[in-house]
């Protein structure tokens, strides 16, 4: 069993299995923007209940989800038996360098503490040839801060810190409430 910090146990204890599906309508413009970017072998880190998968499954050769919440891994495999699941942290992904064509993290980094954010981005870019990071809330041009929320961590990152952590060529596109970093 993976050791978790107090703010990470929320997902095991409190988060329901269907909570992410409630956001599908709000996320549709973001899905429309990013879907064409997926091809080949994909890893979706912090995938939860794999809400990206139905949007890209006809475009990719394989889909692997990684999440540090075991119940999301178990239930995602039940719902989509053809996918590969890994119980893993974004801070220590169990994959080889460049193992995937594309890695992604959708609305995950907003739950990563500022000091861990460079490591999370480093892991995402290490395991794939291309990385797509989607921020649910646009990073603010002020110091990063942590907002405890009902047992989990909600972080507002500083856009300059994000840019420094990426440390690679990237582009940004914005749609609706989302910022997409295409690395």
C-alpha positions as a printed Julia matrix, in Angstrom:
183×3 Matrix{Float64}:
   0.0    0.0     0.0
   1.3    3.44   -0.94
   2.09   5.74    1.96
   0.03   8.92    1.75
   0.16  12.28    3.39
  -2.89  13.43    5.32
  -4.24  15.65    2.54
  -4.02  12.74    0.08
  -6.24  10.37    2.04
  -9.35  12.38    1.12
  -9.51  10.61   -2.23
  -9.59   7.18   -0.57
 -12.08   8.07    2.13
 -14.35  10.81    0.8
 -14.31  11.08   -2.98
 -17.16   9.24   -4.66
 -16.63   7.23   -7.82
 -18.78   9.48   -9.99
 -17.63  12.89   -8.83
 -15.63  13.68  -11.98
 -18.45  12.87  -14.38
 -20.39  15.82  -12.97
 -17.87  18.11  -14.67
 -18.11  16.6   -18.16
 -20.28  19.39  -19.59
 -17.94  22.08  -18.28
 -14.94  20.16  -19.61
 -16.32  19.55  -23.12
 -14.56  22.58  -24.72
 -11.3   21.37  -23.19
 -11.85  17.83  -24.47
 -12.57  19.25  -27.95
  -9.27  21.14  -27.83
  -7.02  18.35  -26.58
  -8.52  15.2   -28.19
  -6.71  15.69  -31.54
  -3.37  15.82  -29.68
  -3.6   12.17  -28.55
  -2.09   9.29  -30.51
  -0.14   6.07  -29.95
   0.39   4.9   -26.39
  -1.04   7.25  -23.75
  -0.66   7.48  -19.97
  -3.27   9.5   -18.08
  -1.83  10.4   -14.68
  -4.25  11.17  -11.87
  -6.92   9.76  -14.16
  -9.51   9.12  -11.47
 -12.39   7.4   -13.24
 -10.82   7.83  -16.71
 -13.2   10.47  -18.02
 -10.7   11.31  -20.8
 -10.66   7.75  -22.14
 -14.03   7.76  -23.99
 -12.92  10.9   -25.85
  -9.64   9.41  -27.12
 -10.1    5.63  -27.19
 -10.61   5.52  -30.97
  -7.48   7.63  -31.55
  -4.9    5.74  -29.46
  -3.13   2.39  -29.59
  -3.18   1.9   -25.82
  -4.39   3.75  -22.73
  -2.77   3.42  -19.32
  -4.18   5.16  -16.29
  -2.21   5.9   -13.14
  -3.8    7.13   -9.94
  -2.76   7.04   -6.31
  -6.29   6.14   -5.25
  -6.67   2.38   -5.48
 -10.46   2.44   -5.74
 -10.2    4.55   -8.92
  -7.81   2.0   -10.43
 -10.07  -0.93   -9.52
 -13.3    0.69  -10.71
 -11.74   2.05  -13.92
 -10.54  -1.45  -14.82
 -14.06  -2.8   -14.21
 -15.56  -0.12  -16.44
 -12.88  -0.38  -19.16
 -11.32  -3.87  -19.04
  -9.12  -3.12  -22.05
  -7.07  -0.43  -20.27
  -3.98  -0.85  -18.11
  -4.1    0.54  -14.57
  -1.33   1.47  -12.14
  -1.7    2.43   -8.5
   1.0    5.13   -8.49
   1.86   8.67   -7.47
   2.59  11.41   -9.99
   5.76  12.04   -7.97
   7.15   8.55   -8.66
   5.75   7.05  -11.85
   6.65   3.37  -12.4
   7.36   3.81  -16.12
  10.47   3.95  -18.3
  11.73   7.15  -19.87
   9.79   7.93  -23.08
   7.67   4.8   -22.61
   4.57   6.59  -23.92
   3.86   8.76  -26.92
   1.76  11.11  -24.78
   1.37  11.69  -21.05
  -1.33  13.85  -19.58
  -2.52  15.2   -16.27
  -5.93  16.86  -16.24
  -6.8   19.0   -13.22
  -4.24  17.11  -11.15
  -1.51  19.64  -10.47
  -3.95  21.86   -8.64
  -3.77  19.25   -5.88
   0.03  19.11   -5.82
   1.8   21.19   -3.19
   4.0   23.94   -4.68
   7.25  22.29   -3.53
   6.23  19.03   -5.29
   5.07  20.61   -8.55
   8.49  20.6   -10.34
   8.89  16.86   -9.54
   5.38  16.11  -10.82
   6.01  17.92  -14.1
   9.42  16.27  -14.4
   7.84  12.82  -14.04
   5.14  13.59  -16.62
   7.71  14.76  -19.17
  10.15  11.94  -18.35
   7.77   9.11  -19.23
   6.54  10.42  -22.59
   7.69  12.02  -25.8
   4.93  14.63  -25.51
   3.05  15.91  -22.46
  -0.26  17.71  -22.14
  -1.02  19.32  -18.81
  -4.46  20.78  -18.27
  -5.04  23.22  -15.45
  -8.59  23.49  -14.17
  -7.88  26.97  -12.86
  -5.49  29.25  -14.68
  -2.33  29.73  -12.6
  -2.23  33.18  -11.04
   0.59  35.74  -11.38
   1.12  35.87   -7.62
   2.89  33.64   -5.1
   1.61  30.08   -4.97
  -0.6   29.23   -2.05
  -2.42  26.24   -0.64
  -6.12  26.31    0.16
  -7.17  23.35    2.33
 -10.63  22.23    1.16
 -12.67  19.53    2.85
  -9.64  17.37    3.55
  -7.84  17.74    0.22
  -5.41  20.36   -1.02
  -6.36  22.94   -3.63
  -3.33  24.9    -4.84
  -3.1   28.07   -6.84
   0.3   27.97   -8.55
   2.25  30.94   -9.83
   2.49  30.88  -13.63
   6.22  31.77  -13.49
   6.85  28.76  -11.23
   5.01  26.51  -13.67
   7.08  27.82  -16.58
  10.31  27.27  -14.65
   9.27  23.74  -13.68
   8.43  22.81  -17.26
  11.9   23.92  -18.41
  11.16  22.81  -21.99
   9.61  24.3   -25.08
   5.87  24.52  -24.64
   2.8   26.39  -25.81
  -0.3   27.45  -23.93
  -3.86  27.41  -25.18
  -6.85  28.55  -23.16
 -10.41  27.44  -23.48
 -13.31  28.05  -21.14
 -11.93  27.65  -17.59
  -8.86  25.67  -18.65
  -5.25  26.3   -19.56
  -3.57  23.62  -21.67
   0.21  23.32  -21.56
   1.38  21.49  -24.66
   4.97  20.38  -23.94
